[in-house]
Structures are given as structure tokens and as C-alpha cells.
């Protein structure tokens, strides 16, 4: 059980690290905050608590994706529509 959750946590960390490259405040800012968040919970051993933390991480991934899609949408809108209208 612990090895399965360990793999999920590592996968979550890698996904967040990948998504953090495009963070508006910079990749280094995001990386520092991400490392701090994971190090804060590194001693957690309760499987249910770990699952809750993984679920929270998945929520953060969805929020980051929404942020990036919104930014892309705004850039496309600025390109194709005049601001005079």
C-alpha cells in the first residue's frame, strides 16, 4: 500500500513540476513553493491522509490547467478581436 501511494505522490510531484514551468510568477517561485508543500507533509504515514493530500494536489493541477487555458484564451481573443469594439 505504501509503495503504491509513494508512486502516486512522485507522479503528482512530477506533474506539478511540469505544469509549474508556465506559472505566471516564474518557474523558480513555483518550484520553491511546491518543494515546501511536499516537504511539509513528508512524514505523513496515514494512508487516508495521504490520499486526501493527493486529491488536493489533483485539484491544484486542475486549477493550474484552467489558469493556463484562460491565459491562452485571452491571448487569442486579443489577437483576433479589436479592442475598439
Backbone atoms as SQL, in Angstrom:
CREATE TABLE atoms (id INTEGER PRIMARY KEY, chain TEXT, resi INTEGER, resn TEXT, atom TEXT, x REAL, y REAL, z REAL);
INSERT INTO atoms VALUES
  (1, 'A', 1, 'UNK', 'N', 0.830, -1.197, 0.000),
  (2, 'A', 1, 'UNK', 'CA', 0.000, 0.000, 0.000),
  (3, 'A', 1, 'UNK', 'C', 0.868, 1.253, 0.000),
  (4, 'A', 2, 'UNK', 'N', 1.897, 1.240, 0.824),
  (5, 'A', 2, 'UNK', 'CA', 2.754, 2.418, 0.933),
  (6, 'A', 2, 'UNK', 'C', 3.501, 2.668, -0.370),
  (7, 'A', 3, 'UNK', 'N', 3.960, 1.593, -1.030),
  (8, 'A', 3, 'UNK', 'CA', 4.678, 1.763, -2.293),
  (9, 'A', 3, 'UNK', 'C', 3.763, 2.303, -3.376),
  (10, 'A', 4, 'UNK', 'N', 2.516, 1.879, -3.373),
  (11, 'A', 4, 'UNK', 'CA', 1.553, 2.366, -4.364),
  (12, 'A', 4, 'UNK', 'C', 1.304, 3.862, -4.169),
  (13, 'A', 5, 'UNK', 'N', 1.122, 4.280, -2.941),
  (14, 'A', 5, 'UNK', 'CA', 0.909, 5.703, -2.662),
  (15, 'A', 5, 'UNK', 'C', 2.173, 6.502, -2.925),
  (16, 'A', 6, 'UNK', 'N', 3.328, 5.929, -2.667),
  (17, 'A', 6, 'UNK', 'CA', 4.595, 6.609, -2.939),
  (18, 'A', 6, 'UNK', 'C', 4.719, 6.913, -4.422),
  (19, 'A', 7, 'UNK', 'N', 4.353, 5.959, -5.240),
  (20, 'A', 7, 'UNK', 'CA', 4.397, 6.166, -6.691),
  (21, 'A', 7, 'UNK', 'C', 3.439, 7.267, -7.130),
  (22, 'A', 8, 'UNK', 'N', 2.264, 7.296, -6.523),
  (23, 'A', 8, 'UNK', 'CA', 1.287, 8.338, -6.849),
  (24, 'A', 8, 'UNK', 'C', 1.788, 9.716, -6.446),
  (25, 'A', 9, 'UNK', 'N', 2.433, 9.784, -5.282),
  (26, 'A', 9, 'UNK', 'CA', 2.957, 11.068, -4.804),
  (27, 'A', 9, 'UNK', 'C', 4.065, 11.561, -5.732),
  (28, 'A', 10, 'UNK', 'N', 4.946, 10.672, -6.137),
  (29, 'A', 10, 'UNK', 'CA', 6.032, 11.053, -7.047),
  (30, 'A', 10, 'UNK', 'C', 5.470, 11.500, -8.388),
  (31, 'A', 11, 'UNK', 'N', 4.479, 10.784, -8.880),
  (32, 'A', 11, 'UNK', 'CA', 3.837, 11.154, -10.149),
  (33, 'A', 11, 'UNK', 'C', 3.182, 12.539, -10.031),
  (34, 'A', 12, 'UNK', 'N', 2.509, 12.789, -8.911),
  (35, 'A', 12, 'UNK', 'CA', 1.885, 14.081, -8.671),
  (36, 'A', 12, 'UNK', 'C', 2.926, 15.194, -8.640),
  (37, 'A', 13, 'UNK', 'N', 4.033, 14.946, -7.963),
  (38, 'A', 13, 'UNK', 'CA', 5.106, 15.943, -7.882),
  (39, 'A', 13, 'UNK', 'C', 5.661, 16.258, -9.266),
  (40, 'A', 14, 'UNK', 'N', 5.888, 15.240, -10.059),
  (41, 'A', 14, 'UNK', 'CA', 6.426, 15.444, -11.410),
  (42, 'A', 14, 'UNK', 'C', 5.444, 16.210, -12.285),
  (43, 'A', 15, 'UNK', 'N', 4.161, 15.881, -12.182),
  (44, 'A', 15, 'UNK', 'CA', 3.146, 16.591, -12.965),
  (45, 'A', 15, 'UNK', 'C', 3.084, 18.061, -12.577),
  (46, 'A', 16, 'UNK', 'N', 3.099, 18.320, -11.274),
  (47, 'A', 16, 'UNK', 'CA', 3.058, 19.705, -10.811),
  (48, 'A', 16, 'UNK', 'C', 4.322, 20.458, -11.214),
  (49, 'A', 17, 'UNK', 'N', 5.446, 19.799, -11.150),
  (50, 'A', 17, 'UNK', 'CA', 6.704, 20.426, -11.556),
  (51, 'A', 17, 'UNK', 'C', 6.669, 20.781, -13.041),
  (52, 'A', 18, 'UNK', 'N', 6.112, 19.893, -13.842),
  (53, 'A', 18, 'UNK', 'CA', 5.984, 20.145, -15.280),
  (54, 'A', 18, 'UNK', 'C', 5.042, 21.324, -15.536),
  (55, 'A', 19, 'UNK', 'N', 3.912, 21.342, -14.864),
  (56, 'A', 19, 'UNK', 'CA', 2.950, 22.432, -15.054),
  (57, 'A', 19, 'UNK', 'C', 3.477, 23.763, -14.519),
  (58, 'A', 20, 'UNK', 'N', 4.356, 23.709, -13.555),
  (59, 'A', 20, 'UNK', 'CA', 4.893, 24.919, -12.956),
  (60, 'A', 20, 'UNK', 'C', 5.824, 25.705, -13.860),
  (61, 'A', 21, 'UNK', 'N', 6.242, 25.105, -14.961),
  (62, 'A', 21, 'UNK', 'CA', 7.150, 25.811, -15.878),
  (63, 'A', 21, 'UNK', 'C', 6.513, 27.055, -16.460),
  (64, 'A', 22, 'UNK', 'N', 5.208, 27.067, -16.599),
  (65, 'A', 22, 'UNK', 'CA', 4.493, 28.179, -17.218),
  (66, 'A', 22, 'UNK', 'C', 3.822, 29.093, -16.188),
  (67, 'A', 23, 'UNK', 'N', 4.157, 28.939, -14.913),
  (68, 'A', 23, 'UNK', 'CA', 3.496, 29.708, -13.868),
  (69, 'A', 23, 'UNK', 'C', 3.779, 31.205, -14.046),
  (70, 'A', 24, 'UNK', 'N', 2.778, 32.052, -13.872),
  (71, 'A', 24, 'UNK', 'CA', 2.957, 33.494, -14.116),
  (72, 'A', 24, 'UNK', 'C', 4.049, 34.162, -13.280),
  (73, 'A', 25, 'UNK', 'N', 4.265, 33.715, -12.052),
  (74, 'A', 25, 'UNK', 'CA', 5.287, 34.338, -11.215),
  (75, 'A', 25, 'UNK', 'C', 6.672, 33.741, -11.442),
  (76, 'A', 26, 'UNK', 'N', 6.767, 32.774, -12.303),
  (77, 'A', 26, 'UNK', 'CA', 8.059, 32.178, -12.618),
  (78, 'A', 26, 'UNK', 'C', 8.182, 30.747, -12.144),
  (79, 'A', 27, 'UNK', 'N', 8.979, 29.992, -12.859),
  (80, 'A', 27, 'UNK', 'CA', 9.150, 28.574, -12.550),
  (81, 'A', 27, 'UNK', 'C', 9.877, 28.373, -11.225),
  (82, 'A', 28, 'UNK', 'N', 10.859, 29.216, -10.928),
  (83, 'A', 28, 'UNK', 'CA', 11.609, 29.040, -9.686),
  (84, 'A', 28, 'UNK', 'C', 10.728, 29.317, -8.463),
  (85, 'A', 29, 'UNK', 'N', 9.838, 30.320, -8.568),
  (86, 'A', 29, 'UNK', 'CA', 8.896, 30.608, -7.479),
  (87, 'A', 29, 'UNK', 'C', 7.996, 29.399, -7.236),
  (88, 'A', 30, 'UNK', 'N', 7.466, 28.843, -8.306),
  (89, 'A', 30, 'UNK', 'CA', 6.564, 27.707, -8.192),
  (90, 'A', 30, 'UNK', 'C', 7.299, 26.491, -7.632),
  (91, 'A', 31, 'UNK', 'N', 8.509, 26.260, -8.110),
  (92, 'A', 31, 'UNK', 'CA', 9.281, 25.104, -7.662),
  (93, 'A', 31, 'UNK', 'C', 9.573, 25.193, -6.164),
  (94, 'A', 32, 'UNK', 'N', 9.930, 26.368, -5.690),
  (95, 'A', 32, 'UNK', 'CA', 10.199, 26.546, -4.261),
  (96, 'A', 32, 'UNK', 'C', 8.957, 26.285, -3.419),
  (97, 'A', 33, 'UNK', 'N', 7.827, 26.825, -3.859),
  (98, 'A', 33, 'UNK', 'CA', 6.568, 26.620, -3.122),
  (99, 'A', 33, 'UNK', 'C', 6.151, 25.148, -3.145),
  (100, 'A', 34, 'UNK', 'N', 6.343, 24.499, -4.283),
  (101, 'A', 34, 'UNK', 'CA', 5.989, 23.087, -4.421),
  (102, 'A', 34, 'UNK', 'C', 6.846, 22.233, -3.492),
  (103, 'A', 35, 'UNK', 'N', 8.127, 22.488, -3.484),
  (104, 'A', 35, 'UNK', 'CA', 9.033, 21.716, -2.625),
  (105, 'A', 35, 'UNK', 'C', 8.681, 21.910, -1.160),
  (106, 'A', 36, 'UNK', 'N', 8.377, 23.141, -0.772),
  (107, 'A', 36, 'UNK', 'CA', 7.995, 23.424, 0.607),
  (108, 'A', 36, 'UNK', 'C', 6.733, 22.663, 0.996),
  (109, 'A', 37, 'UNK', 'N', 5.756, 22.646, 0.116),
  (110, 'A', 37, 'UNK', 'CA', 4.490, 21.956, 0.403),
  (111, 'A', 37, 'UNK', 'C', 4.706, 20.451, 0.549),
  (112, 'A', 38, 'UNK', 'N', 5.520, 19.870, -0.306),
  (113, 'A', 38, 'UNK', 'CA', 5.752, 18.436, -0.225),
  (114, 'A', 38, 'UNK', 'C', 6.620, 18.081, 0.988),
  (115, 'A', 39, 'UNK', 'N', 7.592, 18.917, 1.300),
  (116, 'A', 39, 'UNK', 'CA', 8.450, 18.637, 2.454),
  (117, 'A', 39, 'UNK', 'C', 7.683, 18.770, 3.770),
  (118, 'A', 40, 'UNK', 'N', 6.678, 19.640, 3.786),
  (119, 'A', 40, 'UNK', 'CA', 5.875, 19.823, 4.988),
  (120, 'A', 40, 'UNK', 'C', 5.126, 18.541, 5.347),
  (121, 'A', 41, 'UNK', 'N', 4.746, 17.785, 4.353),
  (122, 'A', 41, 'UNK', 'CA', 3.941, 16.584, 4.571),
  (123, 'A', 41, 'UNK', 'C', 4.720, 15.290, 4.345),
  (124, 'A', 42, 'UNK', 'N', 6.038, 15.349, 4.326),
  (125, 'A', 42, 'UNK', 'CA', 6.827, 14.159, 4.007),
  (126, 'A', 42, 'UNK', 'C', 6.775, 13.082, 5.088),
  (127, 'A', 43, 'UNK', 'N', 6.476, 13.439, 6.325),
  (128, 'A', 43, 'UNK', 'CA', 6.451, 12.466, 7.414),
  (129, 'A', 43, 'UNK', 'C', 5.071, 11.844, 7.616),
  (130, 'A', 44, 'UNK', 'N', 4.144, 12.147, 6.754),
  (131, 'A', 44, 'UNK', 'CA', 2.782, 11.619, 6.874),
  (132, 'A', 44, 'UNK', 'C', 2.787, 10.119, 6.564),
  (133, 'A', 45, 'UNK', 'N', 2.182, 9.316, 7.445),
  (134, 'A', 45, 'UNK', 'CA', 2.152, 7.868, 7.250),
  (135, 'A', 45, 'UNK', 'C', 0.735, 7.317, 7.127),
  (136, 'A', 46, 'UNK', 'N', -0.252, 8.079, 7.497),
  (137, 'A', 46, 'UNK', 'CA', -1.641, 7.622, 7.432),
  (138, 'A', 46, 'UNK', 'C', -2.089, 7.564, 5.969),
  (139, 'A', 47, 'UNK', 'N', -2.458, 6.381, 5.476),
  (140, 'A', 47, 'UNK', 'CA', -2.848, 6.257, 4.058),
  (141, 'A', 47, 'UNK', 'C', -4.041, 7.136, 3.665),
  (142, 'A', 48, 'UNK', 'N', -4.995, 7.291, 4.575),
  (143, 'A', 48, 'UNK', 'CA', -6.162, 8.127, 4.259),
  (144, 'A', 48, 'UNK', 'C', -5.771, 9.591, 4.129),
  (145, 'A', 49, 'UNK', 'N', -4.900, 10.052, 5.004),
  (146, 'A', 49, 'UNK', 'CA', -4.427, 11.436, 4.932),
  (147, 'A', 49, 'UNK', 'C', -3.615, 11.657, 3.652),
  (148, 'A', 50, 'UNK', 'N', -2.808, 10.670, 3.281),
  (149, 'A', 50, 'UNK', 'CA', -2.018, 10.769, 2.047),
  (150, 'A', 50, 'UNK', 'C', -2.941, 10.840, 0.843),
  (151, 'A', 51, 'UNK', 'N', -4.007, 10.050, 0.846),
  (152, 'A', 51, 'UNK', 'CA', -4.972, 10.089, -0.260),
  (153, 'A', 51, 'UNK', 'C', -5.650, 11.452, -0.347),
  (154, 'A', 52, 'UNK', 'N', -5.954, 12.046, 0.818),
  (155, 'A', 52, 'UNK', 'CA', -6.548, 13.387, 0.820),
  (156, 'A', 52, 'UNK', 'C', -5.580, 14.412, 0.252),
  (157, 'A', 53, 'UNK', 'N', -4.316, 14.299, 0.599),
  (158, 'A', 53, 'UNK', 'CA', -3.309, 15.230, 0.083),
  (159, 'A', 53, 'UNK', 'C', -3.115, 15.052, -1.422),
  (160, 'A', 54, 'UNK', 'N', -3.181, 13.808, -1.896),
  (161, 'A', 54, 'UNK', 'CA', -3.083, 13.548, -3.334),
  (162, 'A', 54, 'UNK', 'C', -4.277, 14.161, -4.049),
  (163, 'A', 55, 'UNK', 'N', -5.463, 14.017, -3.470),
  (164, 'A', 55, 'UNK', 'CA', -6.660, 14.612, -4.067),
  (165, 'A', 55, 'UNK', 'C', -6.540, 16.130, -4.132),
  (166, 'A', 56, 'UNK', 'N', -5.972, 16.727, -3.105),
  (167, 'A', 56, 'UNK', 'CA', -5.756, 18.179, -3.111),
  (168, 'A', 56, 'UNK', 'C', -4.769, 18.574, -4.209),
  (169, 'A', 57, 'UNK', 'N', -3.746, 17.760, -4.386),
  (170, 'A', 57, 'UNK', 'CA', -2.785, 18.010, -5.456),
  (171, 'A', 57, 'UNK', 'C', -3.426, 17.903, -6.830),
  (172, 'A', 58, 'UNK', 'N', -4.322, 16.954, -7.011),
  (173, 'A', 58, 'UNK', 'CA', -5.037, 16.826, -8.283),
  (174, 'A', 58, 'UNK', 'C', -5.916, 18.050, -8.532),
  (175, 'A', 59, 'UNK', 'N', -6.505, 18.575, -7.464),
  (176, 'A', 59, 'UNK', 'CA', -7.302, 19.790, -7.587),
  (177, 'A', 59, 'UNK', 'C', -6.425, 20.960, -8.028),
  (178, 'A', 60, 'UNK', 'N', -5.228, 21.056, -7.463),
  (179, 'A', 60, 'UNK', 'CA', -4.298, 22.126, -7.845),
  (180, 'A', 60, 'UNK', 'C', -3.922, 21.992, -9.318),
  (181, 'A', 61, 'UNK', 'N', -3.738, 20.768, -9.792),
  (182, 'A', 61, 'UNK', 'CA', -3.430, 20.544, -11.211),
  (183, 'A', 61, 'UNK', 'C', -4.563, 21.071, -12.079),
  (184, 'A', 62, 'UNK', 'N', -5.797, 20.779, -11.709),
  (185, 'A', 62, 'UNK', 'CA', -6.944, 21.258, -12.488),
  (186, 'A', 62, 'UNK', 'C', -7.023, 22.777, -12.484),
  (187, 'A', 63, 'UNK', 'N', -6.731, 23.382, -11.343),
  (188, 'A', 63, 'UNK', 'CA', -6.748, 24.847, -11.257),
  (189, 'A', 63, 'UNK', 'C', -5.651, 25.465, -12.118),
  (190, 'A', 64, 'UNK', 'N', -4.472, 24.875, -12.129),
  (191, 'A', 64, 'UNK', 'CA', -3.383, 25.384, -12.966),
  (192, 'A', 64, 'UNK', 'C', -3.732, 25.263, -14.449),
  (193, 'A', 65, 'UNK', 'N', -4.316, 24.132, -14.821),
  (194, 'A', 65, 'UNK', 'CA', -4.716, 23.955, -16.216),
  (195, 'A', 65, 'UNK', 'C', -5.756, 24.999, -16.605),
  (196, 'A', 66, 'UNK', 'N', -6.703, 25.265, -15.730),
  (197, 'A', 66, 'UNK', 'CA', -7.715, 26.283, -16.008),
  (198, 'A', 66, 'UNK', 'C', -7.075, 27.657, -16.150),
  (199, 'A', 67, 'UNK', 'N', -6.107, 27.954, -15.305),
  (200, 'A', 67, 'UNK', 'CA', -5.388, 29.223, -15.386),
  (201, 'A', 67, 'UNK', 'C', -4.681, 29.365, -16.726),
  (202, 'A', 68, 'UNK', 'N', -4.026, 28.306, -17.175),
  (203, 'A', 68, 'UNK', 'CA', -3.293, 28.351, -18.441),
  (204, 'A', 68, 'UNK', 'C', -4.238, 28.460, -19.631),
  (205, 'A', 69, 'UNK', 'N', -5.362, 27.734, -19.593),
  (206, 'A', 69, 'UNK', 'CA', -6.332, 27.824, -20.678),
  (207, 'A', 69, 'UNK', 'C', -6.926, 29.226, -20.766),
  (208, 'A', 70, 'UNK', 'N', -7.188, 29.823, -19.618),
  (209, 'A', 70, 'UNK', 'CA', -7.728, 31.173, -19.595),
  (210, 'A', 70, 'UNK', 'C', -6.721, 32.161, -20.186),
  (211, 'A', 71, 'UNK', 'N', -5.463, 31.989, -19.833),
  (212, 'A', 71, 'UNK', 'CA', -4.433, 32.865, -20.377),
  (213, 'A', 71, 'UNK', 'C', -4.319, 32.716, -21.894),
  (214, 'A', 72, 'UNK', 'N', -4.390, 31.478, -22.377),
  (215, 'A', 72, 'UNK', 'CA', -4.344, 31.251, -23.828),
  (216, 'A', 72, 'UNK', 'C', -5.568, 31.852, -24.510),
  (217, 'A', 73, 'UNK', 'N', -6.725, 31.692, -23.884),
  (218, 'A', 73, 'UNK', 'CA', -7.952, 32.249, -24.444),
  (219, 'A', 73, 'UNK', 'C', -7.861, 33.767, -24.554),
  (220, 'A', 74, 'UNK', 'N', -7.371, 34.403, -23.510),
  (221, 'A', 74, 'UNK', 'CA', -7.251, 35.865, -23.533),
  (222, 'A', 74, 'UNK', 'C', -6.265, 36.320, -24.605),
  (223, 'A', 75, 'UNK', 'N', -5.182, 35.589, -24.782),
  (224, 'A', 75, 'UNK', 'CA', -4.208, 35.950, -25.814),
  (225, 'A', 75, 'UNK', 'C', -4.826, 35.807, -27.201),
  (226, 'A', 76, 'UNK', 'N', -5.572, 34.740, -27.416),
  (227, 'A', 76, 'UNK', 'CA', -6.228, 34.545, -28.717),
  (228, 'A', 76, 'UNK', 'C', -7.277, 35.626, -28.957),
  (229, 'A', 77, 'UNK', 'N', -8.011, 35.971, -27.942),
  (230, 'A', 77, 'UNK', 'CA', -9.043, 36.993, -28.063),
  (231, 'A', 77, 'UNK', 'C', -8.422, 38.336, -28.427),
  (232, 'A', 78, 'UNK', 'N', -7.294, 38.666, -27.802),
  (233, 'A', 78, 'UNK', 'CA', -6.608, 39.924, -28.123),
  (234, 'A', 78, 'UNK', 'C', -6.100, 39.931, -29.564),
  (235, 'A', 79, 'UNK', 'N', -5.690, 38.802, -30.066),
  (236, 'A', 79, 'UNK', 'CA', -5.166, 38.734, -31.427),
  (237, 'A', 79, 'UNK', 'C', -6.251, 38.909, -32.484),
  (238, 'A', 80, 'UNK', 'N', -7.404, 38.330, -32.236),
  (239, 'A', 80, 'UNK', 'CA', -8.417, 38.264, -33.285),
  (240, 'A', 80, 'UNK', 'C', -9.541, 39.276, -33.167),
  (241, 'A', 81, 'UNK', 'N', -9.656, 39.930, -32.039),
  (242, 'A', 81, 'UNK', 'CA', -10.725, 40.921, -31.895),
  (243, 'A', 81, 'UNK', 'C', -10.117, 42.266, -31.546),
  (244, 'A', 82, 'UNK', 'N', -10.657, 43.302, -32.173),
  (245, 'A', 82, 'UNK', 'CA', -10.185, 44.644, -31.871),
  (246, 'A', 82, 'UNK', 'C', -10.641, 45.068, -30.487),
  (247, 'A', 83, 'UNK', 'N', -9.819, 45.830, -29.822),
  (248, 'A', 83, 'UNK', 'CA', -10.207, 46.333, -28.513),
  (249, 'A', 83, 'UNK', 'C', -11.125, 47.556, -28.640),
  (250, 'A', 84, 'UNK', 'N', -11.309, 48.071, -29.877),
  (251, 'A', 84, 'UNK', 'CA', -12.170, 49.236, -30.113),
  (252, 'A', 84, 'UNK', 'C', -13.642, 48.892, -29.980),
  (253, 'A', 85, 'UNK', 'N', -13.989, 47.644, -30.179),
  (254, 'A', 85, 'UNK', 'CA', -15.409, 47.253, -30.196),
  (255, 'A', 85, 'UNK', 'C', -16.027, 47.263, -28.848);
